[in-house]
Amino acid sequence: MFKRIIVAYDTSPESRRALASAIRLARTLGSEFHVVTICEPSGLSASFVSAAAPSLAQTLAADQITLAEQRLAEAREMAGMHGVDLTTHLAQGQEVEMIVSCVKECKADLLVLGIHQRTRCLPLLWSTVYQLALESPCSVLGVH
């Protein structure tokens, strides 16, 4: 059914539930399992920091990468506790673009995402999850 499963992982509770579900699914199906986490550009505030203190901007970027690596180590440990091997991916850039790129690179059959529980409203239509569902070249599983 699904030979390659990838989950987009950050530190949110929704993402942790998605990771747990994806681990169980990968174990049950005997699927290849991947986890991707993203370091997004820090935006306007980073530009101000960079202009005021270039070394501080470099420190902030390094800290962001360290935190992302810790997330991946956490995912690897959780998968290992369930007997699932996993390949980790750390991407830097715009979240939707980088996740879709990783899905394509891994040739994933299924992208697993954590879904934030919100009321039905227009902003939901433009959320990251919605964008990923539209742009992903594979099936998408949303986990509450």
Sequence and secondary structure as in RCSB ss.txt:
>XXXX:A:sequence
MFKRIIVAYDTSPESRRALASAIRLARTLGSEFHVVTICEPSGLSASFVSAAAPSLAQTLAADQITLAEQRLAEA
REMAGMHGVDLTTHLAQGQEVEMIVSCVKECKADLLVLGIHQRTRCLPLLWSTVYQLALESPCSVLGVH
>XXXX:A:secstr
  SEEEEE  SSHHHHHHHHHHHHHHHHHT EEEEEEEE    HHHHHHHHH HHHHHHHHHHHHHHHHHHHHHH
HHHHHHTT   EEEEEES HHHHHHHHHHHHT SEEEEE     S HHHHTSHHHHHHHH SSEEEEE 
